[in-house]
């Protein structure tokens, strides 16, 4: 299995972890602690499990609301035919 060029052994298939590890080691970028996060970043972030979960729930919620709005405003073909036949 190929390994990453950084000090820790991370499979190249997990590219996101590789990028994160490179940032930490090369640029000295560290994840903020949950206490440092304020505002909406406290609830929607990629650093904590709760933040990641909230992103997923928000995405699914938007998809459900979009589908519900589409189904509510979708014209009914049967209704158009009956109204056209009465004229």
C-alpha positions as CSV (number, residue, x, y, z in Angstrom):
1,X,0.0,0.0,0.0
2,X,1.5,3.4,-0.9
3,X,2.1,5.8,1.9
4,X,2.0,9.6,2.1
5,X,5.1,11.7,2.0
6,X,4.5,13.1,5.4
7,X,5.7,11.6,8.7
8,X,2.6,9.7,9.6
9,X,1.5,6.7,7.6
10,X,-1.8,7.6,5.8
11,X,-3.0,5.7,2.8
12,X,-3.1,7.8,-0.3
13,X,-6.8,6.7,-0.8
14,X,-7.8,9.0,2.0
15,X,-6.8,12.3,0.3
16,X,-8.7,14.5,2.8
17,X,-6.7,13.2,5.7
18,X,-3.5,13.6,3.7
19,X,-4.2,17.2,3.0
20,X,-5.0,17.9,6.6
21,X,-1.8,16.2,7.8
22,X,0.3,18.2,5.3
23,X,-1.2,21.4,6.5
24,X,-0.5,20.5,10.1
25,X,3.1,19.5,9.5
26,X,4.3,21.9,6.7
27,X,2.3,25.1,7.5
28,X,1.8,24.7,11.3
29,X,-1.9,25.0,11.0
30,X,-3.7,23.6,13.9
31,X,-7.4,22.9,14.5
32,X,-9.1,25.4,16.7
33,X,-10.5,24.1,20.0
34,X,-14.3,23.9,20.3
35,X,-14.0,26.8,22.9
36,X,-12.5,29.1,20.2
37,X,-15.4,28.6,17.8
38,X,-18.1,31.2,18.0
39,X,-21.3,32.0,16.2
40,X,-22.5,29.6,13.5
41,X,-19.1,28.0,13.3
42,X,-19.7,26.6,16.8
43,X,-22.5,24.4,15.3
44,X,-21.3,23.9,11.7
45,X,-17.6,23.0,11.5
46,X,-15.4,20.2,10.2
47,X,-13.4,19.9,13.4
48,X,-15.9,18.2,15.7
49,X,-18.3,15.3,15.3
50,X,-21.3,17.5,16.2
51,X,-20.3,20.1,13.6
52,X,-20.0,17.4,10.9
53,X,-23.3,15.8,11.9
54,X,-25.0,19.2,11.7
55,X,-23.7,19.7,8.2
56,X,-25.1,16.3,7.2
57,X,-28.5,17.0,8.8
58,X,-28.8,20.4,7.2
59,X,-28.0,19.0,3.8
60,X,-30.6,16.2,4.1
61,X,-33.1,18.8,5.4
62,X,-32.6,21.0,2.4
63,X,-33.0,18.1,0.0
64,X,-36.3,17.0,1.8
65,X,-37.7,20.6,1.8
66,X,-36.8,21.0,-1.9
67,X,-38.5,17.7,-2.8
68,X,-41.6,18.6,-0.8
69,X,-41.8,22.0,-2.4
70,X,-41.5,20.4,-5.9
71,X,-44.2,17.9,-5.1
72,X,-46.6,20.5,-3.7
73,X,-46.2,22.8,-6.7
74,X,-46.2,20.1,-9.4
75,X,-49.2,20.5,-11.6
76,X,-51.7,17.6,-11.5
77,X,-52.3,16.2,-15.0
78,X,-55.6,14.7,-14.1
79,X,-56.9,18.0,-12.8
80,X,-56.1,19.8,-16.0
81,X,-57.8,17.2,-18.2
82,X,-61.1,17.3,-16.2
83,X,-61.2,21.1,-16.3
84,X,-60.4,21.2,-20.0
85,X,-63.2,18.7,-20.8
86,X,-65.9,20.8,-19.0
87,X,-65.3,23.8,-21.2
